[in-house]
């Protein structure tokens, strides 16, 4: 028990890293640029903005944290956005810095978990100057990555990491009930977590980081109580919660290390 509490205390100090270590599914948008001008200016960088008013004069830029980001691949004439959750029907726009000028898109929305857009780049036409015409091209085929089956590797990764950890923690006296309680707790919590993100069931008017924190807190508490309920005769509630915290932190830190190689 002292060993678990000591490890839990040490890992608690690493909490600032957790936002960077999420291995779960995340909504994305892919932008493919099509040039309607003889001289195709090179893409330098870009940004995604959320509209804060009806005219989209007031905006908030997508904050980069962990896997959440907006980045461009100039050699592929494309940009890519990933976040912890796009709010359904949320008005947004992109601003792309080309080698000749900055161009903004019209305001658009998306309701898909993964969305794909064609962005038309115009030249010096006065009516379209500095504007990007944007058209969604999302199809069922393109949505394949976001379907539940394609998220199994991430889910299995988390389950395997936590089962290995619980085996190491109790390597001298690992009971079948503790092992199974960790397994079932992960299956249930990851299914709910993935479903919430997939359906976009986040709290409105709250930052995505806060939404993620609430989700992770609920998962930590649920898994701890589930482990305790499954093993009431063998462990205390505090120990069960400590085990849950330790397993979740370690699986997140594993994600932090491996994430760059898995995207």
N, C-alpha and C positions, 0 to 999 in steps of 0.2 A: 504493500500500500504506500509506504514512504517513497519507494522508487517511482511509482506512477505519479504521485503528487509532485515530486521533485522535477521530473521530466515535463509535467504539465506546466509548472511555474516557469521553467526555462523557455518553453515554447511560446508561452503567453507573451514573452518579451519580443517575439518575432511577428506579432500580429500585423504591424505595418506592411509586411510582405504579402499578406494574404490576398489583397486585392489583385496581385499580379499572378496568382497561382491557380486560378480557376480553370479546371479542365472540362467543365460542363459545356453544353451547347450554347451558342450565342448567335443572335440574328446578324445577318450581314447584308450588304448591298454592294453590287459590282457595277461599275460604270464603264461602258465601252465607248470610246470617242470616235466619232465619224466626222471627217473634215469636209465641209462644203465651201472650201476656199482653196485656190491654187497653191498658196504657200501654207503648208501645215506647220504652225508654230509648235515648238517642242513644249511638252508639259514639264513644269518645274516642281510644283507642289500643289496641294489642295487642302480644303477644309470643308467640313460639314457643319451647317448652322441650323439650330432649331428656332422657329419663329415664336416670338413672345407676344406678338400682337397681330391683329387681322391683316395689316398691310405688310407685315414681315420687315418693318423698319428696325424694330428691336429684336435682336437675335442673341442666341447663346451658342457658343462653339462647342462641338463635341470634345469632351475632356479626354485626353490620352491618359490611360491608367491600365497597366497590365496589358492584356490582349485587346482592350478597347482602344480603337485608333481609326484614323483615316489616313491612307497613304496611297501614293500613285506610283505606277510603273511606267515611266516615259517610253521605254523601249517597246512596250506592249500597247501603248495608247489607251491605258485603262487606269482606273482608280478603284480602291477597295475600302469598304468601311465595315468594322465589326464593333459591336457594342454589347453591353449587358442586357439591353432591351430597348427597342424602338417602340414608343407608345403608339398604339393603333390610331390611324388618321392624324397623327401629329404632322403639322406643316413644317417643311424643312426645305433647305436649298443648299447647293454646293457653290463654292467659289474656287476657281482653278487659276493658279498663276502660270501663265504661259511665258515664253521667252519675250513676247512682244507686249503683253498687257495682262491684266486680271479680268477674267470673264465670270459672271455669275449666271446660275441657271434660274429658270422660272421656279416658283414654289411648287413642290410636289409632296405627295403622301405615299405611304406604303402600308399594306396590311399583311404582307407575306413574311414568313420567318426569314427566308432568303429571297432577296429581290435582285432583278437584273434590269439595267437601263441602257438604252442607246442615247448618247449625248451628241447632239449635232453642233459643230463648231463653225461659226460664220466669220466672214472677214470684215470688210469695212462698210457693209450696208448700214445706213444710218438707223433704220428701224430695228435692226438686230445687233447693232454694234455693242460689243461687250456682253452679249447675251448668249446663253447656251440653251438650245431647245432640247428638252429631255422627254424621252418616251420609254415607258416601262415595257420590257420584253420578257417578263417572267413567264416560264412555262412549267408544266408538271415535270418534264424531264430535267429542267434546271433545278427544280426544287428537291431533287433526289437526296442531296446532302443533308437536308434538314428533316427528312422523314425519320421516324423512330429507329428503323433498322440500321441506318447509317450512323447513329449515335452510340451504338452498342460498344465500339472500341473504347470510347471515353468512359462509359458506365462500367465496363469490365475492368478498365485500368484502375478506377477508384476502388472497386470491390476487392480486386487482387491485392492492391497495396495495403488496404486495411486488414484483410485476412492474414497477410504475411506479418503485419505488425502485431496483431493480437496473438499470433502464434509465437512470436519472439518474446512478447511480454509474459506469456504464461507457458513458456516452453517446458517448464518442469511439471506443470499441473494444469494443462489446458483441457478444460472439460468440453464435452460435445455441446452442451447447452450454451456455453459462452460463445463458442465458435459459430453455432447456428444463429444465435441472437444477433451477432454482428452482421452475419450474412443477410438475414431477413430485414434487419433495420436498414441496411444500405439499399436493398432492392426497393423497399417501400419509399424511403426518403428520396432516393435519386429519381424514381419515377415521378413523384410529386414535383420535385424541383425542376426536372426537365419539362414537365407539362406546363408549369407556371410560366417558364421562360418562353416555351414554344407558343403558347396562347397569348403571351403578352399581358398576363394578369398581374401587373405591377401596380403599386400604389401611385396614383396620379399626383403631379405637382411635388414630387420628391425625387431627389437625385438618384441616379441608378446605383451609385455606390451605397447609399443608405438603404435602398431596396435590397441590394445584394446582402448587406449586413444583416437585415431582418431575416432574410431567407436562411442564411447560414446559421443565425442564432436559433431559429426554429428547428433546423435540422439537428444541430448539436443537442438541443434539449430533448427533441423527440427520440433521437437514437439513444441518448443516455437513459431516458425513462423506459424505453423499450428493452434495453439490455438489463436494467434493474428488474423490470416486470418478469422477464424470462428467467432471472437468476436470483430471486428474492432471498433464497435460503443461503446463498453463497457470498453475495456482495452487498454492500450498503449503497444507498442512493448517491452519496458523495463519490464513492469509488466508481460507480457506473457512469456518472457524469464526467469524472476525470478521464476515464477510458475513452468516452465519446469525444471529448475535447482533444485528447492526444491523437487519436486516430484521424480525426478530421484535419487537424493542423498538419500532420505528417503527410497525408495524401495531398493537401494543397501545396506543401513545399516541394513534394515530388513533381507536381504539375508545373511549378515554377521553374524547376531545373529542366524538365523535358519539353515544355511547351514550344520553345523555338524549333524543335526538331519534328514536331507533330503537326504543324500548320502547313 
